[in-house]
Structure formats: C-alpha cells, structure tokens
Amino acid sequence: MQKPANDNNLADDVLEGAAEIAAFLKLKSRQVYTAISAGHLPHYRIGSNLFARKSTLLAWIVSQEGAAA
C-alpha cells in the first residue's frame, strides 16, 4: 500500500498526555495543564485524552521568540 503524498509521519509527531508534552518542553505536567487552561499552549483533545504535535509546538515556540524580539 502506498502512503498518501501528504503523510508526514504523524505518529512520530504526536505527543500523548501531559507527561509527554511536559518532557518535550522541559516542563512539569502541572505547568502544561496550567498553560493549556490559560489558552497558552497549542494542543487538541480526543475525548478526555490530551495531545500535541511536536511540529506545532516548535512552530509556536518560534512565533513566541519572534514576538519577544
């Protein structure tokens, strides 16, 4: 079976749960929940499960760096 042309290996890009997101960002899980509650961190939910894409988080960090300059 051939992969779709827009396949960017989504499985490798997805972080599942606050602990994985926190480890990626070098934060504590509680800090991730606080940032999400305040609307400061890009994420999505499927039911009660929390997810974020590494690529989206990296793009968000770059935009935050640009806004601070």
PQR file of N, CA, C, O and H, with PARSE charges and radii, in Angstrom:
ATOM      1  N   MET A   1       0.844  -1.189   0.000 -0.4000 1.5000
ATOM      2  CA  MET A   1       0.000   0.000   0.000 -0.0000 2.0000
ATOM      3  C   MET A   1       0.881   1.240   0.000  0.5500 1.7000
ATOM      4  O   MET A   1       1.846   1.333   0.759 -0.5500 1.4000
ATOM      5  N   GLN A   2       0.541   2.176  -0.848 -0.4000 1.5000
ATOM      6  CA  GLN A   2       1.332   3.389  -0.977 -0.0000 2.0000
ATOM      7  C   GLN A   2       0.850   4.441   0.033  0.5500 1.7000
ATOM      8  O   GLN A   2      -0.350   4.580   0.270 -0.5500 1.4000
ATOM      9  H   GLN A   2      -0.242   2.101  -1.464  0.4000 1.0000
ATOM     10  N   LYS A   3       1.809   5.187   0.629 -0.4000 1.5000
ATOM     11  CA  LYS A   3       1.468   6.233   1.580 -0.0000 2.0000
ATOM     12  C   LYS A   3       0.911   7.441   0.853  0.5500 1.7000
ATOM     13  O   LYS A   3       1.317   7.724  -0.274 -0.5500 1.4000
ATOM     14  H   LYS A   3       2.784   5.074   0.437  0.4000 1.0000
ATOM     15  N   PRO A   4      -0.025   8.169   1.487 -0.5600 1.5000
ATOM     16  CA  PRO A   4      -0.516   9.399   0.872  0.2800 2.0000
ATOM     17  C   PRO A   4       0.633  10.396   0.711  0.5500 1.7000
ATOM     18  O   PRO A   4       1.591  10.380   1.484 -0.5500 1.4000
ATOM     19  N   ALA A   5       0.529  11.264  -0.299 -0.4000 1.5000
ATOM     20  CA  ALA A   5       1.581  12.240  -0.587 -0.0000 2.0000
ATOM     21  C   ALA A   5       1.799  13.208   0.567  0.5500 1.7000
ATOM     22  O   ALA A   5       2.906  13.720   0.735 -0.5500 1.4000
ATOM     23  H   ALA A   5      -0.250  11.277  -0.927  0.4000 1.0000
ATOM     24  N   ASN A   6       0.769  13.471   1.364 -0.4000 1.5000
ATOM     25  CA  ASN A   6       0.896  14.436   2.466 -0.0000 2.0000
ATOM     26  C   ASN A   6       1.210  13.771   3.804  0.5500 1.7000
ATOM     27  O   ASN A   6       1.113  14.416   4.849 -0.5500 1.4000
ATOM     28  H   ASN A   6      -0.130  13.055   1.227  0.4000 1.0000
ATOM     29  N   ASP A   7       1.579  12.506   3.788 -0.4000 1.5000
ATOM     30  CA  ASP A   7       1.908  11.794   5.026 -0.0000 2.0000
ATOM     31  C   ASP A   7       3.218  12.329   5.589  0.5500 1.7000
ATOM     32  O   ASP A   7       4.263  12.199   4.953 -0.5500 1.4000
ATOM     33  H   ASP A   7       1.658  11.982   2.940  0.4000 1.0000
ATOM     34  N   ASN A   8       3.174  12.925   6.770 -0.4000 1.5000
ATOM     35  CA  ASN A   8       4.387  13.464   7.395 -0.0000 2.0000
ATOM     36  C   ASN A   8       4.719  12.688   8.663  0.5500 1.7000
ATOM     37  O   ASN A   8       5.245  13.246   9.627 -0.5500 1.4000
ATOM     38  H   ASN A   8       2.324  13.031   7.288  0.4000 1.0000
ATOM     39  N   ASN A   9       4.409  11.411   8.650 -0.4000 1.5000
ATOM     40  CA  ASN A   9       4.683  10.521   9.768 -0.0000 2.0000
ATOM     41  C   ASN A   9       4.059  11.050  11.061  0.5500 1.7000
ATOM     42  O   ASN A   9       4.754  11.304  12.045 -0.5500 1.4000
ATOM     43  H   ASN A   9       3.983  10.958   7.867  0.4000 1.0000
ATOM     44  N   LEU A  10       2.788  11.204  11.039 -0.4000 1.5000
ATOM     45  CA  LEU A  10       2.023  11.765  12.149 -0.0000 2.0000
ATOM     46  C   LEU A  10       2.290  11.057  13.465  0.5500 1.7000
ATOM     47  O   LEU A  10       2.367  11.707  14.508 -0.5500 1.4000
ATOM     48  H   LEU A  10       2.223  10.998  10.240  0.4000 1.0000
ATOM     49  N   ALA A  11       2.429   9.756  13.437 -0.4000 1.5000
ATOM     50  CA  ALA A  11       2.643   9.010  14.682 -0.0000 2.0000
ATOM     51  C   ALA A  11       3.904   9.469  15.406  0.5500 1.7000
ATOM     52  O   ALA A  11       3.925   9.522  16.636 -0.5500 1.4000
ATOM     53  H   ALA A  11       2.366   9.229  12.590  0.4000 1.0000
ATOM     54  N   ASP A  12       4.946   9.799  14.663 -0.4000 1.5000
ATOM     55  CA  ASP A  12       6.183  10.272  15.286 -0.0000 2.0000
ATOM     56  C   ASP A  12       6.085  11.720  15.747  0.5500 1.7000
ATOM     57  O   ASP A  12       6.897  12.175  16.552 -0.5500 1.4000
ATOM     58  H   ASP A  12       4.928   9.756  13.664  0.4000 1.0000
ATOM     59  N   ASP A  13       5.092  12.445  15.238 -0.4000 1.5000
ATOM     60  CA  ASP A  13       4.938  13.868  15.543 -0.0000 2.0000
ATOM     61  C   ASP A  13       4.033  14.114  16.751  0.5500 1.7000
ATOM     62  O   ASP A  13       4.043  15.209  17.313 -0.5500 1.4000
ATOM     63  H   ASP A  13       4.432  12.076  14.584  0.4000 1.0000
ATOM     64  N   VAL A  14       3.262  13.124  17.149 -0.4000 1.5000
ATOM     65  CA  VAL A  14       2.249  13.323  18.188 -0.0000 2.0000
ATOM     66  C   VAL A  14       2.783  12.968  19.576  0.5500 1.7000
ATOM     67  O   VAL A  14       3.404  11.924  19.779 -0.5500 1.4000
ATOM     68  H   VAL A  14       3.254  12.235  16.692  0.4000 1.0000
ATOM     69  N   LEU A  15       2.524  13.863  20.515 -0.4000 1.5000
ATOM     70  CA  LEU A  15       2.804  13.625  21.930 -0.0000 2.0000
ATOM     71  C   LEU A  15       1.470  13.345  22.606  0.5500 1.7000
ATOM     72  O   LEU A  15       0.498  14.066  22.384 -0.5500 1.4000
ATOM     73  H   LEU A  15       2.020  14.711  20.351  0.4000 1.0000
ATOM     74  N   GLU A  16       1.418  12.306  23.425 -0.4000 1.5000
ATOM     75  CA  GLU A  16       0.171  11.935  24.088 -0.0000 2.0000
ATOM     76  C   GLU A  16       0.296  12.159  25.587  0.5500 1.7000
ATOM     77  O   GLU A  16       1.176  11.596  26.238 -0.5500 1.4000
ATOM     78  H   GLU A  16       2.208  11.719  23.605  0.4000 1.0000
ATOM     79  N   GLY A  17      -0.582  12.976  26.120 -0.4000 1.5000
ATOM     80  CA  GLY A  17      -0.639  13.211  27.553 -0.0000 2.0000
ATOM     81  C   GLY A  17       0.272  14.337  28.018  0.5500 1.7000
ATOM     82  O   GLY A  17       1.248  14.695  27.359 -0.5500 1.4000
ATOM     83  H   GLY A  17      -1.297  13.432  25.591  0.4000 1.0000
ATOM     84  N   ALA A  18      -0.079  14.873  29.165 -0.4000 1.5000
ATOM     85  CA  ALA A  18       0.671  15.999  29.732 -0.0000 2.0000
ATOM     86  C   ALA A  18       2.115  15.618  30.036  0.5500 1.7000
ATOM     87  O   ALA A  18       3.011  16.452  29.902 -0.5500 1.4000
ATOM     88  H   ALA A  18      -0.871  14.582  29.700  0.4000 1.0000
ATOM     89  N   ALA A  19       2.354  14.383  30.442 -0.4000 1.5000
ATOM     90  CA  ALA A  19       3.719  13.967  30.788 -0.0000 2.0000
ATOM     91  C   ALA A  19       4.632  14.002  29.564  0.5500 1.7000
ATOM     92  O   ALA A  19       5.766  14.473  29.660 -0.5500 1.4000
ATOM     93  H   ALA A  19       1.626  13.706  30.551  0.4000 1.0000
ATOM     94  N   GLU A  20       4.160  13.511  28.413 -0.4000 1.5000
ATOM     95  CA  GLU A  20       4.976  13.541  27.196 -0.0000 2.0000
ATOM     96  C   GLU A  20       5.182  14.970  26.705  0.5500 1.7000
ATOM     97  O   GLU A  20       6.283  15.339  26.295 -0.5500 1.4000
ATOM     98  H   GLU A  20       3.240  13.129  28.335  0.4000 1.0000
ATOM     99  N   ILE A  21       4.122  15.771  26.748 -0.4000 1.5000
ATOM    100  CA  ILE A  21       4.230  17.172  26.338 -0.0000 2.0000
ATOM    101  C   ILE A  21       5.208  17.900  27.252  0.5500 1.7000
ATOM    102  O   ILE A  21       6.053  18.663  26.783 -0.5500 1.4000
ATOM    103  H   ILE A  21       3.228  15.471  27.081  0.4000 1.0000
ATOM    104  N   ALA A  22       5.096  17.666  28.546 -0.4000 1.5000
ATOM    105  CA  ALA A  22       5.985  18.308  29.520 -0.0000 2.0000
ATOM    106  C   ALA A  22       7.439  17.907  29.291  0.5500 1.7000
ATOM    107  O   ALA A  22       8.327  18.758  29.338 -0.5500 1.4000
ATOM    108  H   ALA A  22       4.411  17.047  28.928  0.4000 1.0000
ATOM    109  N   ALA A  23       7.690  16.643  29.047 -0.4000 1.5000
ATOM    110  CA  ALA A  23       9.061  16.184  28.804 -0.0000 2.0000
ATOM    111  C   ALA A  23       9.633  16.846  27.553  0.5500 1.7000
ATOM    112  O   ALA A  23      10.798  17.242  27.542 -0.5500 1.4000
ATOM    113  H   ALA A  23       6.969  15.952  29.008  0.4000 1.0000
ATOM    114  N   PHE A  24       8.833  16.968  26.512 -0.4000 1.5000
ATOM    115  CA  PHE A  24       9.281  17.593  25.272 -0.0000 2.0000
ATOM    116  C   PHE A  24       9.641  19.063  25.488  0.5500 1.7000
ATOM    117  O   PHE A  24      10.610  19.563  24.918 -0.5500 1.4000
ATOM    118  H   PHE A  24       7.886  16.646  26.521  0.4000 1.0000
ATOM    119  N   LEU A  25       8.850  19.748  26.318 -0.4000 1.5000
ATOM    120  CA  LEU A  25       9.061  21.184  26.562 -0.0000 2.0000
ATOM    121  C   LEU A  25       9.949  21.462  27.779  0.5500 1.7000
ATOM    122  O   LEU A  25      10.216  22.617  28.110 -0.5500 1.4000
ATOM    123  H   LEU A  25       8.062  19.342  26.782  0.4000 1.0000
ATOM    124  N   LYS A  26      10.404  20.392  28.441 -0.4000 1.5000
ATOM    125  CA  LYS A  26      11.221  20.531  29.658 -0.0000 2.0000
ATOM    126  C   LYS A  26      10.447  21.279  30.753  0.5500 1.7000
ATOM    127  O   LYS A  26      10.968  22.182  31.407 -0.5500 1.4000
ATOM    128  H   LYS A  26      10.188  19.454  28.172  0.4000 1.0000
ATOM    129  N   LEU A  27       9.193  20.871  30.924 -0.4000 1.5000
ATOM    130  CA  LEU A  27       8.313  21.432  31.947 -0.0000 2.0000
ATOM    131  C   LEU A  27       7.826  20.307  32.850  0.5500 1.7000
ATOM    132  O   LEU A  27       8.152  19.137  32.651 -0.5500 1.4000
ATOM    133  H   LEU A  27       8.770  20.137  30.392  0.4000 1.0000
ATOM    134  N   LYS A  28       7.044  20.690  33.836 -0.4000 1.5000
ATOM    135  CA  LYS A  28       6.353  19.723  34.688 -0.0000 2.0000
ATOM    136  C   LYS A  28       4.923  19.571  34.160  0.5500 1.7000
ATOM    137  O   LYS A  28       4.378  20.498  33.558 -0.5500 1.4000
ATOM    138  H   LYS A  28       6.779  21.640  33.997  0.4000 1.0000
ATOM    139  N   SER A  29       4.330  18.424  34.382 -0.4000 1.5000
ATOM    140  CA  SER A  29       2.971  18.171  33.899 -0.0000 2.0000
ATOM    141  C   SER A  29       2.001  19.249  34.369  0.5500 1.7000
ATOM    142  O   SER A  29       1.144  19.686  33.601 -0.5500 1.4000
ATOM    143  H   SER A  29       4.772  17.672  34.870  0.4000 1.0000
ATOM    144  N   ARG A  30       2.126  19.677  35.614 -0.4000 1.5000
ATOM    145  CA  ARG A  30       1.232  20.702  36.149 -0.0000 2.0000
ATOM    146  C   ARG A  30       1.355  22.002  35.354  0.5500 1.7000
ATOM    147  O   ARG A  30       0.358  22.689  35.137 -0.5500 1.4000
ATOM    148  H   ARG A  30       2.822  19.321  36.238  0.4000 1.0000
ATOM    149  N   GLN A  31       2.578  22.344  34.917 -0.4000 1.5000
ATOM    150  CA  GLN A  31       2.786  23.554  34.128 -0.0000 2.0000
ATOM    151  C   GLN A  31       2.094  23.441  32.768  0.5500 1.7000
ATOM    152  O   GLN A  31       1.576  24.427  32.244 -0.5500 1.4000
ATOM    153  H   GLN A  31       3.388  21.785  35.094  0.4000 1.0000
ATOM    154  N   VAL A  32       2.089  22.247  32.210 -0.4000 1.5000
ATOM    155  CA  VAL A  32       1.396  22.019  30.939 -0.0000 2.0000
ATOM    156  C   VAL A  32      -0.103  22.237  31.123  0.5500 1.7000
ATOM    157  O   VAL A  32      -0.731  22.934  30.326 -0.5500 1.4000
ATOM    158  H   VAL A  32       2.510  21.446  32.635  0.4000 1.0000
ATOM    159  N   TYR A  33      -0.679  21.642  32.170 -0.4000 1.5000
ATOM    160  CA  TYR A  33      -2.114  21.825  32.425 -0.0000 2.0000
ATOM    161  C   TYR A  33      -2.449  23.294  32.653  0.5500 1.7000
ATOM    162  O   TYR A  33      -3.473  23.773  32.165 -0.5500 1.4000
ATOM    163  H   TYR A  33      -0.169  21.076  32.817  0.4000 1.0000
ATOM    164  N   THR A  34      -1.610  24.011  33.382 -0.4000 1.5000
ATOM    165  CA  THR A  34      -1.850  25.435  33.645 -0.0000 2.0000
ATOM    166  C   THR A  34      -1.806  26.234  32.348  0.5500 1.7000
ATOM    167  O   THR A  34      -2.667  27.081  32.111 -0.5500 1.4000
ATOM    168  H   THR A  34      -0.778  23.622  33.778  0.4000 1.0000
ATOM    169  N   ALA A  35      -0.806  25.969  31.506 -0.4000 1.5000
ATOM    170  CA  ALA A  35      -0.676  26.683  30.229 -0.0000 2.0000
ATOM    171  C   ALA A  35      -1.856  26.387  29.309  0.5500 1.7000
ATOM    172  O   ALA A  35      -2.346  27.283  28.623 -0.5500 1.4000
ATOM    173  H   ALA A  35      -0.107  25.281  31.698  0.4000 1.0000
ATOM    174  N   ILE A  36      -2.310  25.150  29.291 -0.4000 1.5000
ATOM    175  CA  ILE A  36      -3.459  24.784  28.459 -0.0000 2.0000
ATOM    176  C   ILE A  36      -4.721  25.454  28.978  0.5500 1.7000
ATOM    177  O   ILE A  36      -5.513  25.974  28.192 -0.5500 1.4000
ATOM    178  H   ILE A  36      -1.912  24.422  29.849  0.4000 1.0000
ATOM    179  N   SER A  37      -4.919  25.447  30.290 -0.4000 1.5000
ATOM    180  CA  SER A  37      -6.106  26.085  30.876 -0.0000 2.0000
ATOM    181  C   SER A  37      -6.158  27.571  30.565  0.5500 1.7000
ATOM    182  O   SER A  37      -7.237  28.138  30.396 -0.5500 1.4000
ATOM    183  H   SER A  37      -4.276  25.024  30.928  0.4000 1.0000
ATOM    184  N   ALA A  38      -4.998  28.199  30.489 -0.4000 1.5000
ATOM    185  CA  ALA A  38      -4.925  29.629  30.198 -0.0000 2.0000
ATOM    186  C   ALA A  38      -4.974  29.913  28.697  0.5500 1.7000
ATOM    187  O   ALA A  38      -4.986  31.075  28.291 -0.5500 1.4000
ATOM    188  H   ALA A  38      -4.121  27.739  30.626  0.4000 1.0000
ATOM    189  N   GLY A  39      -5.003  28.874  27.875 -0.4000 1.5000
ATOM    190  CA  GLY A  39      -5.060  29.051  26.429 -0.0000 2.0000
ATOM    191  C   GLY A  39      -3.722  29.439  25.819  0.5500 1.7000
ATOM    192  O   GLY A  39      -3.679  30.048  24.750 -0.5500 1.4000
ATOM    193  H   GLY A  39      -4.993  27.930  28.205  0.4000 1.0000
ATOM    194  N   HIS A  40      -2.636  29.093  26.486 -0.4000 1.5000
ATOM    195  CA  HIS A  40      -1.307  29.496  26.039 -0.0000 2.0000
ATOM    196  C   HIS A  40      -0.547  28.421  25.273  0.5500 1.7000
ATOM    197  O   HIS A  40       0.516  28.707  24.721 -0.5500 1.4000
ATOM    198  H   HIS A  40      -2.670  28.598  27.355  0.4000 1.0000
ATOM    199  N   LEU A  41      -1.045  27.227  25.222 -0.4000 1.5000
ATOM    200  CA  LEU A  41      -0.283  26.130  24.632 -0.0000 2.0000
ATOM    201  C   LEU A  41      -1.126  25.420  23.574  0.5500 1.7000
ATOM    202  O   LEU A  41      -2.241  24.988  23.867 -0.5500 1.4000
ATOM    203  H   LEU A  41      -1.909  26.995  25.670  0.4000 1.0000
ATOM    204  N   PRO A  42      -0.610  25.290  22.341 -0.5600 1.5000
ATOM    205  CA  PRO A  42      -1.385  24.592  21.309  0.2800 2.0000
ATOM    206  C   PRO A  42      -1.511  23.097  21.631  0.5500 1.7000
ATOM    207  O   PRO A  42      -0.535  22.432  21.981 -0.5500 1.4000
ATOM    208  N   HIS A  43      -2.707  22.606  21.505 -0.4000 1.5000
ATOM    209  CA  HIS A  43      -2.988  21.208  21.822 -0.0000 2.0000
ATOM    210  C   HIS A  43      -4.318  20.824  21.197  0.5500 1.7000
ATOM    211  O   HIS A  43      -5.002  21.665  20.612 -0.5500 1.4000
ATOM    212  H   HIS A  43      -3.499  23.145  21.221  0.4000 1.0000
ATOM    213  N   TYR A  44      -4.682  19.568  21.318 -0.4000 1.5000
ATOM    214  CA  TYR A  44      -6.019  19.118  20.952 -0.0000 2.0000
ATOM    215  C   TYR A  44      -6.395  17.953  21.851  0.5500 1.7000
ATOM    216  O   TYR A  44      -5.539  17.300  22.450 -0.5500 1.4000
ATOM    217  H   TYR A  44      -4.127  18.885  21.793  0.4000 1.0000
ATOM    218  N   ARG A  45      -7.667  17.716  21.928 -0.4000 1.5000
ATOM    219  CA  ARG A  45      -8.185  16.623  22.751 -0.0000 2.0000
ATOM    220  C   ARG A  45      -9.024  15.698  21.891  0.5500 1.7000
ATOM    221  O   ARG A  45      -9.713  16.123  20.964 -0.5500 1.4000
ATOM    222  H   ARG A  45      -8.362  18.246  21.442  0.4000 1.0000
ATOM    223  N   ILE A  46      -8.946  14.445  22.221 -0.4000 1.5000
ATOM    224  CA  ILE A  46      -9.867  13.450  21.684 -0.0000 2.0000
ATOM    225  C   ILE A  46     -10.493  12.824  22.910  0.5500 1.7000
ATOM    226  O   ILE A  46      -9.860  12.045  23.623 -0.5500 1.4000
ATOM    227  H   ILE A  46      -8.387  14.099  22.975  0.4000 1.0000
ATOM    228  N   GLY A  47     -11.737  13.173  23.145 -0.4000 1.5000
ATOM    229  CA  GLY A  47     -12.386  12.792  24.398 -0.0000 2.0000
ATOM    230  C   GLY A  47     -11.663  13.488  25.536  0.5500 1.7000
ATOM    231  O   GLY A  47     -11.496  14.707  25.515 -0.5500 1.4000
ATOM    232  H   GLY A  47     -12.251  13.806  22.566  0.4000 1.0000
ATOM    233  N   SER A  48     -11.241  12.734  26.515 -0.4000 1.5000
ATOM    234  CA  SER A  48     -10.511  13.324  27.638 -0.0000 2.0000
ATOM    235  C   SER A  48      -8.993  13.210  27.461  0.5500 1.7000
ATOM    236  O   SER A  48      -8.230  13.625  28.333 -0.5500 1.4000
ATOM    237  H   SER A  48     -11.377  11.743  26.532  0.4000 1.0000
ATOM    238  N   ASN A  49      -8.562  12.646  26.332 -0.4000 1.5000
ATOM    239  CA  ASN A  49      -7.127  12.468  26.075 -0.0000 2.0000
ATOM    240  C   ASN A  49      -6.521  13.728  25.478  0.5500 1.7000
ATOM    241  O   ASN A  49      -7.091  14.339  24.574 -0.5500 1.4000
ATOM    242  H   ASN A  49      -9.182  12.309  25.623  0.4000 1.0000
ATOM    243  N   LEU A  50      -5.369  14.106  25.990 -0.4000 1.5000
ATOM    244  CA  LEU A  50      -4.669  15.323  25.595 -0.0000 2.0000
ATOM    245  C   LEU A  50      -3.536  14.971  24.633  0.5500 1.7000
ATOM    246  O   LEU A  50      -2.785  14.023  24.862 -0.5500 1.4000
ATOM    247  H   LEU A  50      -4.906  13.609  26.724  0.4000 1.0000
ATOM    248  N   PHE A  51      -3.424  15.753  23.548 -0.4000 1.5000
ATOM    249  CA  PHE A  51      -2.386  15.532  22.550 -0.0000 2.0000
ATOM    250  C   PHE A  51      -1.814  16.869  22.097  0.5500 1.7000
ATOM    251  O   PHE A  51      -2.465  17.907  22.208 -0.5500 1.4000
ATOM    252  H   PHE A  51      -4.034  16.523  23.362  0.4000 1.0000
ATOM    253  N   ALA A  52      -0.596  16.829  21.588 -0.4000 1.5000
ATOM    254  CA  ALA A  52       0.015  17.981  20.924 -0.0000 2.0000
ATOM    255  C   ALA A  52       0.976  17.438  19.882  0.5500 1.7000
ATOM    256  O   ALA A  52       1.554  16.364  20.050 -0.5500 1.4000
ATOM    257  H   ALA A  52      -0.066  15.986  21.498  0.4000 1.0000
ATOM    258  N   ARG A  53       1.139  18.193  18.804 -0.4000 1.5000
ATOM    259  CA  ARG A  53       2.103  17.806  17.773 -0.0000 2.0000
ATOM    260  C   ARG A  53       3.427  18.500  18.035  0.5500 1.7000
ATOM    261  O   ARG A  53       3.459  19.697  18.321 -0.5500 1.4000
ATOM    262  H   ARG A  53       0.670  19.066  18.668  0.4000 1.0000
ATOM    263  N   LYS A  54       4.516  17.757  17.937 -0.4000 1.5000
ATOM    264  CA  LYS A  54       5.842  18.346  18.125 -0.0000 2.0000
ATOM    265  C   LYS A  54       6.053  19.496  17.148  0.5500 1.7000
ATOM    266  O   LYS A  54       6.553  20.553  17.532 -0.5500 1.4000
ATOM    267  H   LYS A  54       4.490  16.785  17.704  0.4000 1.0000
ATOM    268  N   SER A  55       5.676  19.299  15.897 -0.4000 1.5000
ATOM    269  CA  SER A  55       5.882  20.325  14.874 -0.0000 2.0000
ATOM    270  C   SER A  55       5.090  21.592  15.189  0.5500 1.7000
ATOM    271  O   SER A  55       5.580  22.697  14.958 -0.5500 1.4000
ATOM    272  H   SER A  55       5.269  18.440  15.585  0.4000 1.0000
ATOM    273  N   THR A  56       3.889  21.448  15.705 -0.4000 1.5000
ATOM    274  CA  THR A  56       3.082  22.605  16.074 -0.0000 2.0000
ATOM    275  C   THR A  56       3.693  23.322  17.259  0.5500 1.7000
ATOM    276  O   THR A  56       3.739  24.552  17.283 -0.5500 1.4000
ATOM    277  H   THR A  56       3.491  20.550  15.892  0.4000 1.0000
ATOM    278  N   LEU A  57       4.162  22.574  18.240 -0.4000 1.5000
ATOM    279  CA  LEU A  57       4.801  23.191  19.405 -0.0000 2.0000
ATOM    280  C   LEU A  57       6.076  23.928  18.997  0.5500 1.7000
ATOM    281  O   LEU A  57       6.334  25.028  19.488 -0.5500 1.4000
ATOM    282  H   LEU A  57       4.125  21.575  18.221  0.4000 1.0000
ATOM    283  N   LEU A  58       6.876  23.340  18.108 -0.4000 1.5000
ATOM    284  CA  LEU A  58       8.100  24.002  17.654 -0.0000 2.0000
ATOM    285  C   LEU A  58       7.780  25.288  16.890  0.5500 1.7000
ATOM    286  O   LEU A  58       8.460  26.298  17.071 -0.5500 1.4000
ATOM    287  H   LEU A  58       6.667  22.447  17.709  0.4000 1.0000
ATOM    288  N   ALA A  59       6.759  25.260  16.043 -0.4000 1.5000
ATOM    289  CA  ALA A  59       6.348  26.473  15.319 -0.0000 2.0000
ATOM    290  C   ALA A  59       5.848  27.532  16.299  0.5500 1.7000
ATOM    291  O   ALA A  59       6.126  28.718  16.122 -0.5500 1.4000
ATOM    292  H   ALA A  59       6.206  24.440  15.896  0.4000 1.0000
ATOM    293  N   TRP A  60       5.122  27.118  17.317 -0.4000 1.5000
ATOM    294  CA  TRP A  60       4.621  28.031  18.330 -0.0000 2.0000
ATOM    295  C   TRP A  60       5.787  28.677  19.094  0.5500 1.7000
ATOM    296  O   TRP A  60       5.752  29.874  19.377 -0.5500 1.4000
ATOM    297  H   TRP A  60       4.896  26.154  17.460  0.4000 1.0000
ATOM    298  N   ILE A  61       6.816  27.889  19.428 -0.4000 1.5000
ATOM    299  CA  ILE A  61       7.992  28.423  20.115 -0.0000 2.0000
ATOM    300  C   ILE A  61       8.681  29.477  19.253  0.5500 1.7000
ATOM    301  O   ILE A  61       9.068  30.533  19.752 -0.5500 1.4000
ATOM    302  H   ILE A  61       6.844  26.916  19.199  0.4000 1.0000
ATOM    303  N   VAL A  62       8.834  29.191  17.960 -0.4000 1.5000
ATOM    304  CA  VAL A  62       9.455  30.158  17.047 -0.0000 2.0000
ATOM    305  C   VAL A  62       8.642  31.450  17.024  0.5500 1.7000
ATOM    306  O   VAL A  62       9.216  32.538  17.039 -0.5500 1.4000
ATOM    307  H   VAL A  62       8.519  28.333  17.554  0.4000 1.0000
ATOM    308  N   SER A  63       7.321  31.345  16.989 -0.4000 1.5000
ATOM    309  CA  SER A  63       6.485  32.556  16.982 -0.0000 2.0000
ATOM    310  C   SER A  63       6.594  33.320  18.287  0.5500 1.7000
ATOM    311  O   SER A  63       6.538  34.550  18.292 -0.5500 1.4000
ATOM    312  H   SER A  63       6.854  30.461  16.977  0.4000 1.0000
ATOM    313  N   GLN A  64       6.749  32.605  19.395 -0.4000 1.5000
ATOM    314  CA  GLN A  64       6.920  33.255  20.699 -0.0000 2.0000
ATOM    315  C   GLN A  64       8.257  33.989  20.754  0.5500 1.7000
ATOM    316  O   GLN A  64       8.345  35.089  21.300 -0.5500 1.4000
ATOM    317  H   GLN A  64       6.795  31.606  19.390  0.4000 1.0000
ATOM    318  N   GLU A  65       9.287  33.382  20.191 -0.4000 1.5000
ATOM    319  CA  GLU A  65      10.596  34.020  20.148 -0.0000 2.0000
ATOM    320  C   GLU A  65      10.555  35.289  19.306  0.5500 1.7000
ATOM    321  O   GLU A  65      11.153  36.301  19.668 -0.5500 1.4000
ATOM    322  H   GLU A  65       9.215  32.489  19.748  0.4000 1.0000
ATOM    323  N   GLY A  66       9.853  35.231  18.189 -0.4000 1.5000
ATOM    324  CA  GLY A  66       9.728  36.404  17.314 -0.0000 2.0000
ATOM    325  C   GLY A  66       8.953  37.524  17.966  0.5500 1.7000
ATOM    326  O   GLY A  66       9.276  38.697  17.780 -0.5500 1.4000
ATOM    327  H   GLY A  66       9.367  34.409  17.894  0.4000 1.0000
ATOM    328  N   ALA A  67       7.918  37.170  18.740 -0.4000 1.5000
ATOM    329  CA  ALA A  67       7.107  38.176  19.416 -0.0000 2.0000
ATOM    330  C   ALA A  67       7.894  38.858  20.541  0.5500 1.7000
ATOM    331  O   ALA A  67       7.644  40.019  20.863 -0.5500 1.4000
ATOM    332  H   ALA A  67       7.655  36.217  18.891  0.4000 1.0000
ATOM    333  N   ALA A  68       8.839  38.136  21.132 -0.4000 1.5000
ATOM    334  CA  ALA A  68       9.623  38.688  22.237 -0.0000 2.0000
ATOM    335  C   ALA A  68      10.737  39.616  21.746  0.5500 1.7000
ATOM    336  O   ALA A  68      11.261  40.429  22.507 -0.5500 1.4000
ATOM    337  H   ALA A  68       9.043  37.192  20.870  0.4000 1.0000
ATOM    338  N   ALA A  69      11.091  39.483  20.466 -0.4000 1.5000
ATOM    339  CA  ALA A  69      12.215  40.291  19.932 -0.0000 2.0000
ATOM    340  C   ALA A  69      11.819  41.716  19.614  0.5500 1.7000
ATOM    341  O   ALA A  69      12.652  42.503  19.163 -0.5500 1.4000
ATOM    342  H   ALA A  69      10.666  38.822  19.847  0.4000 1.0000
TER
END
